C-alpha cells in the first residue's frame, strides 16, 4: 500500500497549499511543503518502476515508505483538525511549534527512505535481475500437479470450441488466446487439448512451454525444444540464445505445428518469440493461456473461460472425493452445498475435494467444511493461496489499493460502479491525469482490473457501460488477508472484538454486522481504543457500514474518528453528525433518513467534500452548499438548490466547477443562475413540480453544454408538458422521461438531438394512440425503452432508427405491433418484450423469422411472459379447446384434449364454463375403443379434473362416466386401467353416494381382478387405494357388497410396499365394523402366531411410531389369538392423544 499512502499524502499537501483555506493551513513554509512533494513524486516514480521486481529488500522498503507516509499524513491532518477546535493564542502557538519539530523528523525519515530507494535503483541499473529478484512461480506441470489430475468436468464445450479453432481450414498462422481467472482451469483445458488424439494426428509437431511472470528467453527456448524432443545435453551447454532461435525456427519450418505458451503474463515473451514461428500457410497454430485479457492483442481468437455451474461443480467435487464410486446418501446434500459455496472455481473444488478425500466421510466434518469453504481451501493447500496471490503480486502499484478495496463490500455483493468510483476518488487512490477527470481515470483502472480477470462484470447499463461488478469469494478472501497485512481495512462481522490487534491500526472499518458492533461498544467504557503516536489521533479514515447502524459516530467527547474521510452508512443519520465529528477531512458522506433537519448554515470544515448522498424525501439545501468547491456529486431523494452565494472576494456568484452529478433537483431550482453555477455538470435528474413556471425554468437546460445524461420525472397525473418551448443541451447522450405526458408529435424535438444514444420513455412519458417519427430522427439512437405507454400504432421504418441495437417494450398492452421495417435495421440485435400484447409479441417473432430466413441470425427476440400475456394466451387456448373437442375431426379432438391437459398441469384456474363444456365430450371420448390414444388423453384430463372440487366429480358422474370407467377395468391397455382406477378411487372417496353408485355398477369383481401376480406395482397401488375408499365412508357399505374383498386384503397385508400396505390396512379397518360377520363367515384365515410376530417385528424395527405400524396393529388385533398383553401395552404406548381420538370411537369398540 506504499503507493496509495504516498499518493494520498501528496494530494493532501497540494490541497492545504490553497491560500484561501485559513483554517486548513499549517505553520509550514511553502518551501518545506514543496520539498516534501518533490520527494514524494520521486518515490511514486520509484514504485512505478519497481512493480515487476520481487525481493525481500524491496518489500521491506515498501513497508517503510507506507508507514512513513501514513505517519506524515496523520500528523498533518491531526493538526488541521485541531485548528477547528477552541483554543487560545498561546496554546495554538505551542501546538504549531511542536508540529514543526515533529514534521521535520518525519520529513527527514522520508528523505532517508528516498536515499535508500535511490541506491536500490542504482543497483538495478548496474546488474541484471538475480534469482532472488525474480518472481517465484511454479512452472506449468508442477502447478498442474498441485491441482490434481488432468481430467476435465464441465468444460467439454470449451474443449470442442478450442479444437475447432485449432483445426479450422484457414491456411495462415492463427493465435488462439485462452483467458480467465487464476484457478479456473486454463492450463487443464490447454493440456487436454494438447494431448487429445485428434490434435496429435492433426499436427506434425507439438511444443509446450510455461512462461510465468518473469520471461527468461533462453529457458523458454530450451523448454520448447525439449518438449519437441529436439534437445540434447551438448546443445543445452554450447548453443547461444540466437543459435537456439535459429534451430527452433528450422525445426518448425515446413511442418504444421502447435505451440502452447502457458501462463503468459505480458507481451515480452510474444514480442521476442513471434519471429521464430514460421508462417508457411499450412494451418499452424499457437495457443496461449493468460490471466490478462490484454496480452497479445493481435490474436485471431480469444476464448474467455466461465465458472462451472452448480451441476458441474458437484460432479467435479464428487469425482475428486469418490472417484467412480457413489456418494453416501447422507453426505450428498452437504456435498452439494460445499460445491455451491466454491462458486464454480475448479481450483477450490479440486483442493477441497482432495482434503475431504483424505478424511473420514462424516457428516459433521462435511458440514464444518460447508460452513467455511474458503478457510478449508486455504488451510488444505498453501499452493492454492499462492496461485491466487500471483494475480495480486503482479499488479502495478497504482491498482493494488483499488483491488484490495473490493474486499470492503459484503460477500456476493453487486457493487454499483458509480459508487465504487466515487469511493476510490474519495480515498485518494486515483492519480490525476491531465485532460481526464478522476472518474475517467477510475474507469480505466476498473477496465484494467477486469482485463486481468480480478473483477467480474455483473451487469451493463443501457449505454453499454459497466453498471455493477463483483468479485469471486476466493479473491475477496485474498483481499481481506492482504488488507490485514497492510493495515488497509478491518471487517467487523459476527466475530468482532473491539480490542482485536487488527482493528487498532486499520485505516478503514467495514461494518457488516451492526448488532455485534453495538454490543461491543456498550460493553466498552473507553470508546477511543485506538493507539496514538504522541499527539496523533486514531488512524481511521473510512467507515463503511453495509448493516444498519445509527450510533457508530457517537462519542462522549465528540472526538471519535477526527480524521474521517469516508462515511458510508445505511440509515438513520442527521446533519448533527457534522457537529459531532466535524468531518474536517470528509470526502464522501452517504446516509439516509426519513426527515433530515438541514441547518441554515454549513461549517467551513466541509471544504474537501466531494460526494454527498442523502436518501430522503426532501432536502432544502442552504446557500453554503456553494462554498464547497470540491463537490463532484450531489444525490438526494428530492432537493431544492438555492441560487449561488456571492464570493466574498469579488462579489460574483460562486461556481461549483467540479460538480458532475446533481440528482434529484426540483424543477423550481432550475434557474439560469443555478445552471450557470454548475457549468461542467454531466448528469442531472429533475423532479417536475406542477406549477405554470416549470416549462420556463426548464428552458435553462440549454446552458449546460457538458450535460450528457438527463432524467426528467413528473407526476403520473401531471398535465405539464415539459417539452413546450424546450431546447435540449447539444451533448445529451442519454435521456430518460417519466410521467411527462408529452404528445407524440412533440417527440421530434427529442428525435432531432444530434448525439442521443439512449432514450427511455417510462410511465406515460408520452401519450396518444399513434407515433410516427419524422424522417431523419434518432439517427444515433442505440437503445430505446417504451414502458407503460398507451401507444396503439407505431409507424416507423429503418430510416427513423438506423443505429438501433436494443429495443425494449414493457407493459405496452395496447401496442398492436412492432413496425415490420424495424427488423431491417442492420445493427439491431435484441428485441425484449415484457408484459406486451400478444399481437406485439407475434409481430416481433415474425420479424425474427423474416430476418433469419434472410440470413440474419444475430437478431434475438426475448419474451418475458407475465400475467397479462398469459391471460390473453389462455383465453385464446380455451377458445381453441372448445372448438377442437366439439369438432368431428379425430386429430383435432386429440390436439384439443392435449391442450386442455396442459392447462390443467400448469395449475391454471379453469372456469366452470370451460369444464362443464369440455367434460361431456371427454366422457364420450372414454368410450372410443377404436381410438385408444384419445381414450388415454381423455382419462388423463378427467383425472386432473377429479383432483379438484366435488362439483367437477359430480359433472363427470352426471354425464355417465361411472359405467364407462368400470368397463375400462377390463381393458387390455395398462394405462387405461390405471387411469380408470385413479378416477374411480377419487369418485369413491368423494362421497358415500358416489361410492354406493360405483358399487351398484358391479365394480368390485373387475377391481379385485387387478390383484394378480402379473399386476404392475402402480396398478396395485391405485387399485388398493380405490378398494380402501370403497370400504370406508361416513356410513358403512353393505357386507354382502364388500365380502369378496376380505381374502384379497388379507393377502395384501403381507406386501412389502408401504403404499399398498397402508391402503390395505385402512380398508380392513373400515371392514372391522363387520367383524362378527367376518368371523362367522370364516373368510378371515387365521395366521400362525410366528407370522404375526414376524410382521410386527419387521414393521416395528423399520417404522416405529409410524402410521403403518399403528394400522397394522389394529388389523392384527382383530384376531383372538394375538391379544397378548405385551402387544396391547405397546399399542397403548404408541397411540398418542390424537390417534386415540381418531380410533377409539370408530374402531376400538369393535375389538371388545
N, C-alpha and C positions, 0 to 999 in steps of 0.2 A: 504493500500500500504506500510505498515511498512516493511514487509518482503523484498519487492523489493528494497526499499530505502536502507535498511541495507546491503543487498547483493551487491548492486551496489557500495556502499561506500567501503565495504570490498575488492572488486575486484580492485577498484581504488588504494587503499593503497598498495595492492600487486604489482601492475604494476609500481607504482612510486618508489618502493624499488629497481628497477633494477639499479645497479651502472653505467651501460653504458649509461644511459639516463641523460646526464648532464643538458640539458635544462628542463627536466621534474622533476628535483629534487626540494625539499623543504628544508628549513632550519631546519626541524625537526630532532631530533636524532632517531636512529634506535629503541631505547627502547620506545620512545614515540609512534611510529607507531605500534610497536609490542603490546604494552599495549592496544591501542585502538582496534587493530584487535582481541585481545582476548575477549574484552568486546562485540564486535560486534558478534563474534561467539557464545557467551553465549546468546545474545539477539535473534539470529536466532534459537538456541535450544529452548529458551523460547516460541517463536512464533510457532515453530513446535509442542510443547507440548500443546499449548493452543487453537488450531484452532477449536476444537469442543465446547469450552466453550463460553458462552454468558453472558456478564454483562456490565452495564454502565461503571463501573470502568475499565474494560478491554478495552473497546472501547476508552475511554479517554487516557489510557496508550499507546495504539497503535498509536493514533494520535501524541502523544508526541514523540514516537520513530521515526515516519516518519518525522516529522518536524525537529527534531534534526539531523537525518541522512542527510536530504536534505541540511540543513544549513552547516554541516561539508563538504559535497561533493562540494557544491558551493564554499566554502572558498578555499578548496584545488585546485580545477580546475581553479578557477579565478586566483589564484597565479601563477599556471603553465602557463596559457595563457599569463600573463604579462611578463613571462620570455622571451618570443619571441619578445617582443617589444624593442624599442630603449630607453635606459635609462642609466644614468651614475652610477658610483660605489656607490656614496653616496645615490642616490635615491633607488638603489637596496637594500642597507643595511637597510635603513629606512623601506622599504616595508617588508623586512624579519622580522624585529623586531616586526612590527605591526602584521604580520601574526602569529608569535609565541604566542603573547599575546592573540589574538582572538582564536587561536586554543586551548589554554589551557582552555579558557572559555567554548568552545563547548565540549571539552573532559570532563570537569567537569560536564557539563549538562548531557552528555550521561552516565557518571558514576552514577549520581544521579538517572537517569531513571532506570539504571540497578539495583540499590538498591531497588527501588520500585517494580521492577519485581520479585526480589528475595523474598521480603516479601509476594507478592501475591502468589507466588508458595508455600511458606511455609503454607500459609493459606489453599490452596487447599489440601495440604498433610495432614492437621490435621482435616479437616471437609469434610463431603460429600457435593456434589453439592446441594445448596438450590434452591428453585424455581426461584430465580432471575437469577441464573446462567444457567438455562435451556433455551433451545430454545423454544420460544413461537410459537407453531404450532397448528393450528386448527385441531381437530380430523376429521376423515373421514366424518361422517354425516354432520357436520357443514360446512366443505369445500364444500361438495356436494350441500348443500342448497344454499351456496353463488353463485354457478354456475347455479342454476336454477333447472328445472325438470330433472327427471331421464330417459327421453326418449332419444333414440339414432337416429342419422341421419348419414348415410354413413359408418356405422361400422357393417353392417349385416354379411359380410363375416368374420370379426374378431369374431363376436359372435358365428357363426357356427363353426369356427375353434377351438375356445376355448372349446366349448361344446363337440365337437368330441373328443378332447384330454382328457377331464374330464371323458368321458364315454367309452373310449376305453376298449376293453376286455383284459386288462392287469392286472393281479392279484395284483402285488406288489404296494406299495405306490409310487405315482408319484408326483413330484413337478413341477408345471407349473408357469413360470415367465412371467409377462407382463411388458414390459419396454417402456419408451417413455418420451418425454419432458414434463415438468410441464404444465398442462392445456390442454394436448392432449386428455384426456378423459379416462385415465386408470381406475380411480375409477368408472366412469359411466359405462364403459364396464363391470367391475367386478360386479357391483351392478345388472346390467341387467342379467348377467349370474347367479348370486346367487339367484335372485328372479324368474328365469324362471320356469314355471310349470314342464317342463321335468326334470330339475335339482332337483327340490323339490321332485319329485317322485322317482328319481334315487337313491338319498342318504337318508340314515336313519336319519341322523342328520347333521345339518349345524352350522357353527360358523363363526363369523366375528369379526375382531379386527383391529383397526388402530394403527400403531406402532409409526409413526412420528420420528423426528430426535433423540430425547433422549429416549433410551429404558428404561422403568421403569417396571421391571419384574412383580411386584405384580399387578399393574394396568392392565397390559396386560392379566394376568391370570383371574382377576376378569371380565374383559370385555369379554373374551372368554366364561366364564361360564354364564355370564349374557345373551349373545346372544343365548346360548343354553337353556336358561330358567332353569338353574340348580343352581341358586344362590339365597340365602335369606339373610336377614339382619344379622342373627346370624353368618352365615359363613363368611360374609364380616368382621364382628368385630373380631371373635375369631380364625379363622383358620390362621395358619402361611403360609408363602410362600411355604414351602415344602409340607405342607398338601394340599394346593391348587393344586400343581402339581400332587400329587398322586390322588386326587379326579378327576382332569381333565382326567388323563390317564384312570382311571377306567370308566369314563363316556363315553369315546370314544371306549374303548376296546370291540371288538366283533361286532361293528357297522360299516357300510360303511359310512364314514363321509367325508364332505367337509369343510375345514378350509380356509378362506380367510384372508390373512395378508396384509392389505392395507397400502401403503405409507411406505415401508421399506427403510431405508437409509444406513444400514450397516449390517454386519453379526452378530452383537451382539445378536439380538433377535433370529435369527435362531439357533445360537450355543447354546443358553440357552434353547430353547424350543424343539429342534428336538427330544430329548429323551422322551418327554411326548406324542408324537404322535405315537401310536402303529401301527405296520405293520402286520395286520392279514391276508394279501394277499386276501382281499375281495374288491379290487378296490377302496380303499380310495384315496383321492386326497387333495393336498394342493396347493392353488393358491396364489401368492403374486404379488403385484404391486410395482414398483420401478422406480425411475428416473435413477438408476445406473445399467448399464448392468453387472457390475462385482459382484453384490450381489448374493450370493448363487450359486457359480459356479457348484455345484453338481446337479442342476435342471435337470429334464428329458426333458423339452422343454422350449424354450424361444420364446416369441411372441413379435415382435417389432411393435409398432403402428405407422402408417403413417399419414401424414397430409391429410385432406379432399381435394378432387378435387374441381374444380370450381362449378360443378353442385350440389354436396352435400353441399358445403359451402353456396350456395344460398338457398338451401332447408332448412338448419338449421336456417339461419337468417330469412327467411320467416316465419318459424314456431314460432320462438321466438317473432316476431313482430306482426304477424297477426293471429297466431293460425291456425285454419282451414279455415279462410276467405281468399279471394283472395287479391293480392296486387294491388293497384290502378295503372293503366297503366302508368301514368306519373312518377311514382316512381320506376318502375321495373328496368329500365336501371341503374339508380343511385344506387339502392339497390344491383344489381349485381356487380357494381363497388366497393361498400363497402365490400361485401363478398369476392371479389377477393383480396382486399387490406389486408384482415385478414390473408392471406397466409395459409389458411387451418387449423388454430389453433382453435379448438372448444371453448376454453376459451374466446378468443377475440370475436368470433361470438356471444356467449351467452351474454357476457357483453354489447356489443354494441347493440345487439338486445333488451335487457332489457331497455337500455337507449332510443332507438328510440320508443319503445312501449309506453313510458310514455309521450312523447311529441306529439304535433300535427304533423300530417303527411303532412309536407310542403316540397316542392321540394328544396327550398333554404336551409332548415335545413339539409336535407339529403345530399345535395351537399357539405355543410361545413363538415359534418361527413366523407364523402368520401375523402376529401382533406387531412385529418389528423386523420386517424383511431387510431393510437397509442395514441395520446393525449386524444381523446374522451374516449377510453377504460380505460386509467389510471385515468382520471378525474371521470368517471362514477362509478368506483368500486375500492376503495383502496385495497380491498382484492385481486383483480386480480394482482396488482403490488406486493403484499406481497407473493402470491403463487409463482410467478416467482423469486422473490428475495431470496426465500429459497434455491434455487439451488446455488446462488452466496454465500450466507452466509455459506453454508455447505462446500464450497471449502477449501481445505488446503491452507495455506497462499502462498505457492510457486506457486500455479496455478492461484491465483486471478489476478495478473498483466497480465498473458498470456491471460486470458479470457477477461478482460476489453479491451485489445489491439485489439480485434476483432472489436470493435466499431470505430476504426480509418479508416476503409475501407468504401467506399460508400455503400449505401443500395443496396441489391441484388447483390453485387459484388462476382464473383467467384474468391476466393483468392488462388493463387498458393502456395502450401505448402512449396515449396523450398524457396520462397520469405519470407513467414511468419517465417520460422525457422531462416533465416539469420537476420531478424529484431529482433526477440526475443533475439538472441545471442548478437547483437549489443547494444540492450537496457540494457543488463546485467541482464535479468530475469532468466537465466539458472544457476543453482548451479552445479559447476563442480563435476563430479563423477569419481573416479579413475577407469581407464580401459575403459572409454567411452568418445567418442568425444562429443562436445557440440551439434552437430547435432543429435546424438543418444539420448541424454538426451531430446532434444526438441521433438523428435518423440514420446518418452514415455509420455511427457506432453500432446501432441496432442491426443494420443490414450486415455489417461485418461479423457480428456475433452469430447471426442467423446463418451466414455463409459458412461459418465454422461448425455448424450443427450443435451449437450450445444453447440456443434459444429456439423454441418451436413457434411457428405461426399458428394461432388458433383460429382467427377469423380476419377476413379482409373487409374493408369498407366498400361502399358503393363506388367510390372512385378508384378502387384497386389498391389502396394503401393498407398497411398492416394495422388492423383495428385492435386486436387483442393478441397477446402472446403468452407463453408459459415456458416451463422448464421441467425436464424429467425429474422424477423423485430422486434418482441416484445422483444427478448433477446438483440438485438442490441440497442434498446431504453433503456433497463435496463443498458447496458454498458455505454451509454452516460450519464445517470443520475448519476450512481455511480462514473464515471470518474470526473464529475464536483465536487462532494463532496470531492473526494480525490485529487483534483488538478492534475489529471493524464493526461488529454488531453482536448483540446478545439477545436471544429469543426467550421471552417469558412465556412459558407454557404451563402445562399442568404440574410439572415437577419444579416449579420456580422456587428458588431460595434467594432471598434478598441479600444474604451475606455470601453468596457464591463468589468464588475468586474471579470468574469470568465477567461478572457484571460490574465489578469495581472500576475497571479501566476501559470499558467499551464505550465507543463514541456514539453508538446508536442502541436504543432499546426497542424491541419489536414485541408488542404485547398481543399474544394470540389467545390468552386466557385471562380475562379481566377478573374473574371471581378469585382465582388464586392470588393475583396481584393485590387486590384489595384486602384479602385476608392477611397477607404478609405485612402490608402497611399497617393494618390495625393492630398487629402484634408487635410493632416496632416503635419504640419510644423516640428514636432519633431517625427521622426520615433521610437526613443527609448523610448517607452511609458511604459516600464516595470519598476516596482519599484525596488529599490536596497536596500540591507541591508548594510548600511555603504558603504564599498568599494566593495561589492559583485556585480557581473554582473547579467544581466537578467537571469531568470532560464530556458529559453527554451533549451531543449536538442535535440528535434527532429522536423523536418518539413517534413510532408508527404503530397505531393500535387498530388491529382488524377486529377485535372484540369490542363490545360496548364498554366504554369507560367514561366516567364523569368526574373522577376525583384524582386523576393522575397528576394534575398540576398543582394540587393544593399543598400548602406548607404553612406551618405556624408562623414563620417569619417572612414568608413571601420571597425567599431567595433560592428556592429549589430550581435547578436547571437554568441558571442565568445565561448560559451561552447557547441556548437552544436556537437552531436554525430551521428545523422542520418539525411541525406538529400536525400530525395527521390522525385525527380522532374520528370515531364513528358517529357520535351523537352527544347531545346534552352538554353544550358548552356555550358560554356567553362572552360578550365583549369585556366583562370584568376580568377575564383572563389576561387581557393586555396590562391591566394594572397589577395583576397578581405576579406575573413573571417578567413583565416589562418587554420581553421579546425584542431586545435591542438588536440582536443579530438575526432575527427571523427572516427567512426567505420564502417559506411555504407554510401557510395556515389553512387547514381544512377541518371543518366541523359542521354539525347540523343541529338545529333546534327548531321547535315549533314557532317560537317567537323570540327574536333577537333584539334586545334593547340596545340601539346604536347610540353611542354618546354624541353630543353635538360637536365635539372636537376630538381629533385623534392625536395621540402623542407623537412627538418628533422621532421617537425611538424606532418607528416603523420604516425608516428611510430605506433600508435594504430589502424590504418585502417585494418578492417577485410574483407570488401566486396567492390569491385569496379566494377560497371556496367556502361559501356558506349555503348549506342546503336548508332553506326555509321558505315560507310562503311570501314574505315581503320584507324588503330592507330599504330604508331611506338613508342613503349614504351621505355623510357630512361633506362639507366643502373641502375639508382637509385631505380627502382622498386624492386630490390633485397635487398634494405636496409629497407624494411618494413616487419619486421619479423612476425607480427601478421596476415598477409594476409591469408585469408582462401578461398576466391572466387574471381576470375577474369573472367569477362564475357564481350566480345566485339563482334561487328559485324565481324571484322577481325583484328587481331593484329599480330605484329611482335615483338617477345620477344628476346632481345639480350642475349648473353652469360652472365653468372653471373659475378657480380663485385667481386673484391677481398676484403677480410676483412682487415681493417687497423691494426688489432691486430696480426694475424698470417699469413696474405698473402694468405690464402686459399680462394677458391671460396665460396661466400656466399650461404647459403641454405635457401629456404623457406619451413621449416619443417612443417608448419601448413597449407600450401596450399592444398586444397582438390579439387577445381574445376578450370579448365582452358579451356575457350571456347571463341571464336573460334580462334585458333592459326594457323598461316601459316605453311605449311609443311617445308618451308625453316628454320623455327625456331626449328624444331625437332632434334636438335643436341644432341650429347651424353652429353655435358656439361649442357645443359638446363634441360634434364630429370634427370640428377644426382642432379640437384639443387632443384628438386621437388619430393623427394623420397616417400612422402605419398599421392601423387595425386590419387584421387578416381574417378574423372570424367574428361574426356578430349574430346574436339571437335577439329578436324583438318580440315583445308581447303587445299586441294591438289592443288599445282600450277604445271603448265606444264613446267617442265624442267627435264633434264635427271637425276638429283641427287635425285629426290623425293623418289624413292624406297630405295635408300641407306640410306637416313635420317630416313625413317620410320622403318628401322631395329632397331633403337634405342629404340623403344617402349618396347622392351623386358626388359629394365632396370626398368620399372615402375611396381614393384611387388605388389603394393597396388591398382593398377588400376582395377576398376570393371565395369565402363561404358565408352565405346569408340564410338565416331561417326566420321566417315571419309567421307568427302564430296568432290567430284571432279566435274569439269565442265562436263556438259552432253555430250559434244563432245570431251572430253579428250581421248587421246589414251594411257594414262599412266595406266598401270596395277599395282595397289597398292599392290597386293599380291606377286609380284615377289620377291623372297628371303626374305619374311617377316615371322617373328616368333612372334606370339601374346604373350602378358604377360600371366602368368599362371592363374590369378584370374579373368579374364574378365567374367562377368555375362550377360552384355547387350552390343550388338554390332549393330550399325547402319551403313550401307554402302549406299552411294548415288552417282550415276553418275560415278562409278568407272570402268565400262566396263570390269568386270572380267570374263574370260571364266569359264563356269560352272564346268569344270574339276578341276579348282583350288579351288573350294569350299570345297574340302576335307580338306584343311588347316583349314578352319573355323569349319567344322564338327568335327574335332579332338580336339577342345578346350574343356577341361575336365569339366569346370564349366559354360559353356554358357547356359543361360536360356531364353534369349530374342534375337531374330535375326530379324532385319528389313532391307530388301533389297528394295531400292527405286530408281525409275527413272534410269533405265539401270545400276543399281549397278552390274548386271551380264548380259552377252549377250550370245546368242546362242539358237538354237531351242530345245535342249534336255538337261535335267538334270537327271542324275542317281546317287544318293548319294552312297557312299561306305558303306558297311555293318559295323555297329557299330558307324556310325557318329551320331552326335546330340543326344547323349544318355541322356542329361538332359534338352534339349530344351523344354520349356513350351509354348512359344509364337513365331509364325512365321508370318511375313508380307511380301508378294510379291506385290510390287506396281510398275506399269509401266514397266513390263518385256516383252521381245519379245519371251518368252518361249512358245513352241508349245506342246512338250511332256514332261511330268514329270513322271518318272518311279521310284516308291518308294513303300515300304511296311512298315508294322508296326514296323519292326525291325530297321528301319532308324530313326524313331521319337517316341521312346517308351514312352516318357514323355509329348508329345504334348497335350496341353489343348485347345489352341485357335489358329485357322488358319484364316488369312485374305488374300483374293485375291482382289486387287484393280487395275482396268484398265489393266488387263492382257487379252487383246482382243483375242490373238492368242492361248491361252491355250485351248486345246481340252477337257481335263477332269482332274478331281482330281483323283489321284490313288485310286482305289476302296479299297485297303487294308488299306488306312489311316483311314477308318471308324472303323477298328478293333483295333485301339489304345485304350486301356481300359480307359484312363483318358481324352480322347478328349471330350470337352463339347460344343464348338462353332465353326462353320464354317461361316465366313462372306464373302459375295461376293458383291463387289461394282463395278458396271460397268464391269462385267465379260462377257465372251462369253456365248451364250445360251447353248452350249454343256457342258461347265463347270458347269453352274447352274443345268442343268439336271443331271449331274453326282453327284453333291452334294446332290440333292434331292433324288436320287436313293440310295445313301449311307445312308441317314437318314431313308428312308423306310426300308432298309435292317436291320438296327440296331434296329428300332422299332419292326420289326417282330421277331427279335431275343431276345426281352425283354429289350432292352436298350432304355429307354425313356429320358435319360439325354443329348443326342446329339441334339443340336439346329442348324438349318440352317437358316441364315438370309440373304435375298437378297435385296440389295438396287438397285431398278430397275431404272437406269438412262438412258440417251439418247441413248447410243449405244444399250443396251439390248432392249429398247423399239422399236428401229428401226428394229432390227432383228426380234423381235416377230411380229411386224406389217407386215413385208414382208411375213412372214410365214402365218399369218392370212389372208392376202389378197389373197394369192395363194389358201388357203383352201376355201375362199368365192367364188372365181371364179369357182372352181371345183364343189362346192356344188350347187350353183344356176343353173348351166347348167347341173346338173345331172338329171336323171329321177326318183330319189328316193324322195318321198314326205318328209319324216322326215329329210333327208339330206338337202333338199331345205329350210325347215323351220329353221334348225340349222344355215345354212349359212346366211340366211336373218337376223336372230337374231344377229349373229356375226357382220354383216355389220352395223346394228343399233348401236351396242355397240361402234364400231369405230367412228360413227358419233356423238354419245352422249359424247364421250371422247374428242370432239373438235379437232380431228386429221385431218390434211390437207390431203385429199384423192386425188390421181392422177386422171386426166381426163380420163386416160386409164381405171382405175377401174370403175369409174362412168359410162362411156359410155358402158362398158362391162356388168355391172350389171343391168342398168336401163331397157333395153328391156325385161329382164326376170321379173323384178318387175312389169312392165305393164301387162305382161301375168298373173302374179300371182293375180293381181287385179280382173281379170275376173274369178278366180277359185271359183265360188259359191259353189262348192262341198267341198271346204276346207277353211271355214271362218277364221280359225286361221292363215293360210298363207296369206289370203287377208289382214287381220288386220296388220300383221307384215310388209307386202309389203307397205301398205299405210303409216305406221309409218316411214319406211325408206324413202319413197318418200317425206313425209312431211319435214323431216330433210334436204333432198337434195334441196327442193324448197326454203328453207330459205337462200340458198346460192346465187349463181350468176344467171343472166338471162340465161346464156348458159345451166345451168342444167335444167331450166324450159323448154327451147326450145327442149332439148333432149327428155324430157318426152312427150311433146306435139307432136313432130315429130313421136314418136312411138305409137301414138294413145291413149294417156291417157285420153283425154277430154271426149269422148263419154262414156267410161267406168265409169269415175267419176260421170258423170251426171246420169247414170243408178243406181249408188250406192246410190244416194239420196233417192231412194225408197226402200233401203234395210231395213229389219226388225231389223238389228243389229245397236244399237245406236253408238257403237264405229266406225263402218264403215262409217255411215253417218257423224259423226263428223270429221273423218279424210278426207272424201271427200270434205266437206265444207271448211276445212282448206286449202286443196290443190287448190280448185277452187278459193278461195279468193286470194291466192298467185298468181295464174295464171292471174286473172283479174287485180290485182294491178301491175303486172309487165309491161304491155304494153297495149295500146288500141287495137293492133292487136289480142293479146290473149283474151282480153275482148270480142271483137266482135265475135271471134271464139266460145267462150263459149255461147254467146247469140244465135248464129246460130244453136247450138245444142239443143235449147229449154230449157235452164237451169232454166228460171225464174219461171215457174209453179211448178216444183218439189222443187225449193228453197223456194218459198212462202209457200208451204205446210208444211214446217218445223215450221211455226209460228202458232201453235195452243195451246190450253190451257194445253195440256199434255206434251209439249216440255220441255226437261231438260234445265236448265239455260245455261250450257256450250254450247249446240247446238244453243240456242238462240243467244248467243254472237258471235259464229263463223258464224252463218247464217247472222246476221245483218252486220257483218264485210264484208262478201262476197258481200252482196247486196250493201253496201256502195261503195266497189271497182268497182262494175258493173255500178253504177250510176255516176261515176266520170271518169276522164281521161283528156288527153290533148285536145281531141275532144269529143263533146257530143254524147252520144248514141241516136239513133232514138227514138222519143217519143212513137211511137207505140210499140217499143220493151220493154219499161220500164213503160208504162202507168199502167199496172196492179199492180205495186209496190206502187202506191200512197196511197191507202187505208191502206194496212198493215203498212206503215211507219207512217201514221197519227195516227194509234193506238199505235205504238211503242214509240212515244214521251211522252206517259203517263207513261212509265215504271219507276220504282224506281231504277233500276240497271243502274249505271252510264256508264258502258261499252256499254250496249245496247243503251242507250240514245245517247251517243256520236256518235256511228256508224250511228244511225238513223238520227241524225241531219246532219251529213256530207252527207248522201245520199240525204236528202231533199234539202240541199244547192246545191248539184250537179244538182238536177232536177229543181232548180229555174230558169234555163235557159229557161225552157219550161213553165214559169209562165202563159202566156196568154192561152196556150193550156189547162193548168190545170184548169184555172178559167172557160174558155169556156165549157170545158167538164163537169164541175160541180162535179169533182171527189174529190175535197178537201173540206170536210164538214166544215161548219162554227162552231166555238166554241163559247160558251156563254162567254161574257166578264168576268164574275166572274171566270170562269175556267181558262182563260188566266192569270188573275191577280194572282190566287192561284198558278199556276205553277211558275209564275215569283217570287212571294214572297218566295216560298219554295226554289227555286234554289238560289235566291239572298241571303237568310239567311244562307244557308249551304256552298256555294262555291263562294262567291263574288270574282270577278276578275278572275274566272277560265275559262278555255276554254269552258266547258259545258254551262256556263251562256251566253257567247257571242254567241255560236252556237244556243242556244235556242232562244235568242232574234232575231237573223236573221231569224230563221224559223217562229217565231210568226209575224214578220214584213211583211211576205208575205200576210197577210190578211188586208184588208182595215180597218176593224173595230178596230184595235188596234194601229193605227198610232197616238196615243195620244202624245202630245208634251212632257209629262213627260218621257215616255219611250224613246223617241228619245234623249232627253237631257241626260238621264242616259247612253244610248248607246254611245253617244259621249264621255262622261267622262270615260267610261270603256275601250274603244278601244284606245290602245296606238299607237304609230307610226308604230311599226312592224305589228300590226294587220290591220292598215289602208292600208298598202301596200298589205297585203295578200287578204283582202276582197274587197277593193274599186274597183279595176279593174275588179274583177271576178263576184262579186255579187251585189254591191251597185247600179250599173246601172239598174239591173232588178227590183229594188224596186221603181223606179220613177213612 
